[in-house]
């Protein structure tokens, strides 16, 4: 059951693989939320009000008006948000220590490995102003290795940590973009079956659909000014 929520959680969000983690989790948990769009191509992430919530100038972030002790709390970093919401609701993040360790291993594997490496593969394959063969090969090969790790892990189980969990939720937004990362999904049959299982979940579909129309308006691969803001890490002047 979803936690009792007197006021909606504020989700600071843009439709990206990291943003999807939290929109999916909120949908899976049945928590009410309102979306506060953070247009990362326009530099919204550098606004003082947002930096007060997310000092690393990255989305997603949340503000939960029903935080611990009934007081508001803000949380940044997608992995920390997933853990917080899992503890709050008792869903997709087990309280049993052994099971929790299983989940956390794969959550941190995503945070420190799959996300950053897939992100670099996207950058050098799609967005970089010049193609650097070494960088393209380096990150494409590392994503290939990571999907191999997932494929082996999923050989004898349906989900990364046994039951469906925040570890799977953390990975899905990146994993569904395997083509952009230069991968061939037929090489990874167990990964492919997992991907289909997770994408078939109604809450995942709803989470992935949040504000997709906004993303469609902004093609970062062609918007050089947005790229200079996003990759140069500067606000629009």
C-alpha positions in Angstrom: 0.0 0.0 0.0 1.1 3.5 -0.7 2.1 5.7 2.2 -0.5 8.2 3.3 0.4 11.5 1.7 -1.4 14.7 2.7 0.2 16.8 0.0 1.8 15.8 -3.3 5.5 15.3 -3.6 7.2 17.9 -5.8 9.3 16.2 -8.5 11.9 18.4 -10.1 12.3 16.7 -13.4 13.2 16.5 -17.0 12.5 13.4 -19.1 15.9 11.8 -19.1 17.1 8.3 -17.9 17.8 9.8 -14.5 14.5 11.7 -14.3 12.6 8.5 -15.3 13.9 6.7 -12.2 11.8 8.9 -10.0 8.7 9.3 -12.1 8.6 5.5 -12.4 9.1 5.0 -8.6 6.4 7.5 -7.7 4.0 5.8 -10.1 5.0 2.3 -8.8 4.4 3.5 -5.2 1.1 5.2 -6.0 2.3 8.4 -4.4 0.7 11.7 -5.5 3.2 14.1 -7.1 3.4 17.3 -9.1 6.0 17.9 -11.7 8.3 20.9 -11.6 10.0 20.9 -15.0 13.7 21.7 -15.0 14.6 22.4 -18.6 18.3 21.4 -18.6 18.7 22.8 -22.1 17.8 26.2 -21.0 19.8 26.3 -17.8 16.9 25.9 -15.3 19.2 23.7 -13.2 21.3 26.8 -12.3 18.5 28.8 -10.9 19.0 29.7 -7.2 15.7 28.2 -6.1 16.6 24.9 -7.6 20.2 25.0 -6.3 18.8 25.3 -2.8 17.3 21.9 -3.3 19.9 20.3 -5.5 23.3 21.9 -4.9 25.0 19.8 -7.6 22.8 21.5 -10.2 21.4 18.2 -11.4 17.9 16.9 -11.6 16.0 14.9 -10.4 15.2 16.1 -7.0 12.2 16.0 -4.8 10.6 17.9 -2.0 8.4 15.8 0.2 6.1 18.0 2.4 5.3 14.9 4.5 8.9 14.1 5.4 10.3 12.5 8.6 8.4 13.8 11.7 5.8 15.4 9.5 8.3 18.1 8.3 9.2 18.8 4.7 12.4 17.3 3.3 14.3 17.8 0.1 16.3 15.0 -1.5 18.7 15.2 -4.5 20.6 12.4 -6.3 18.4 9.8 -8.0 19.7 6.8 -6.0 19.2 8.6 -2.7 15.7 9.5 -3.8 14.9 5.9 -4.7 16.1 4.7 -1.3 14.1 7.4 0.5 10.9 6.6 -1.3 11.5 2.9 -0.7 11.9 3.4 3.0 8.9 5.8 3.1 6.5 3.4 1.4 8.0 0.0 2.3 8.0 -0.8 -1.4 10.7 -2.1 -3.8 13.4 -1.8 -1.1 13.3 -4.6 1.4 13.8 -4.2 5.1 15.6 -7.5 5.5 19.3 -6.7 5.6 20.5 -9.5 3.3 17.8 -8.6 0.7 18.5 -4.9 1.1 22.3 -5.5 0.5 21.4 -7.3 -2.7 19.3 -4.4 -3.9 21.9 -1.8 -2.9 24.8 -3.6 -4.7 22.9 -3.3 -8.0 21.6 0.2 -7.3 25.2 1.4 -6.7 26.4 -0.6 -9.7 24.0 1.5 -11.8 24.8 4.8 -10.1 28.6 4.3 -10.5 28.7 2.2 -13.7 25.8 1.8 -16.0 24.5 5.4 -15.8 27.9 7.2 -16.2 29.2 4.9 -18.9 26.0 4.9 -20.9 25.9 8.6 -20.6 29.4 9.0 -21.9 28.5 6.6 -24.8 25.6 8.9 -25.6 27.8 11.9 -25.5 30.6 10.8 -27.7 28.4 8.9 -30.1 25.7 11.5 -30.5 26.5 14.9 -29.0 30.2 15.5 -29.2 31.1 18.2 -31.7 33.9 16.0 -33.1 34.0 12.3 -33.3 36.8 10.9 -31.2 37.2 7.3 -32.2 39.0 6.3 -29.0 36.3 7.8 -26.8 33.5 6.2 -28.9 35.1 2.8 -28.7 36.0 3.1 -25.0 32.5 3.9 -23.8 30.7 1.7 -26.3 32.9 -1.3 -25.2 32.3 -0.5 -21.5 28.5 -0.4 -22.0 28.8 -3.8 -23.8 30.7 -5.2 -20.8 28.1 -3.9 -18.4 25.2 -5.4 -20.4 27.1 -8.6 -20.3 27.3 -8.4 -16.6 23.5 -7.8 -16.5 22.9 -10.6 -18.9 24.8 -13.1 -16.8 23.1 -11.9 -13.6 19.6 -12.3 -15.2 20.3 -15.8 -16.5 18.6 -17.5 -13.5 16.3 -14.7 -12.2 13.7 -12.3 -13.4 15.1 -9.2 -11.8 18.5 -8.0 -10.7 18.1 -8.5 -6.9 15.5 -11.3 -7.0 12.2 -9.4 -6.6 11.5 -6.3 -8.7 13.2 -3.4 -6.8 14.7 0.1 -7.0 17.7 -1.6 -8.7 15.6 -2.4 -11.7 13.9 1.0 -11.7 17.3 2.7 -11.6 18.5 0.8 -14.7 15.5 0.8 -17.0 15.8 4.4 -18.4 19.3 3.7 -19.5 18.9 0.1 -20.6 16.0 0.9 -23.0 18.4 3.2 -25.0 20.7 0.3 -25.9 20.7 1.3 -29.6 22.0 4.8 -28.9 24.8 3.1 -27.0 25.8 1.1 -30.0 24.7 -2.3 -28.7 23.0 -5.3 -30.3 20.4 -6.6 -27.9 20.3 -10.1 -29.5 23.7 -10.6 -27.9 22.1 -10.4 -24.5 19.0 -12.6 -24.4 18.5 -12.5 -20.6 18.9 -8.8 -20.6 16.4 -8.5 -23.4 13.8 -10.6 -21.6 14.3 -8.5 -18.4 13.9 -5.3 -20.5 10.6 -6.6 -21.9 9.3 -7.6 -18.5 10.1 -4.2 -16.9 8.8 -2.1 -19.9 5.5 -4.1 -19.7 4.8 -2.8 -16.2 2.0 -0.2 -16.4 3.7 2.1 -13.8 6.9 2.0 -15.8 5.0 3.0 -18.9 3.3 5.9 -17.1 6.6 7.0 -15.6 8.3 7.0 -18.9 5.5 9.0 -20.4 5.7 11.9 -18.0 6.2 15.1 -20.0 7.5 13.4 -23.1 5.9 16.1 -25.1 8.4 18.5 -23.7 11.4 16.3 -24.6 10.0 16.1 -28.2 10.2 19.9 -28.5 13.9 19.9 -27.7 16.4 18.0 -29.9 19.6 18.4 -28.0 21.6 16.7 -30.8 20.8 19.8 -33.0 20.5 22.6 -30.4 24.1 23.9 -30.1 23.1 26.6 -27.5 21.5 23.9 -25.3 24.5 21.7 -25.6 26.8 24.6 -24.5 24.6 25.0 -21.4 24.3 21.3 -20.7 27.8 20.1 -21.4 29.6 23.4 -20.7 27.8 23.6 -17.3 27.0 27.3 -17.6 23.7 29.2 -17.3 22.3 31.0 -20.2 23.3 34.7 -20.0 
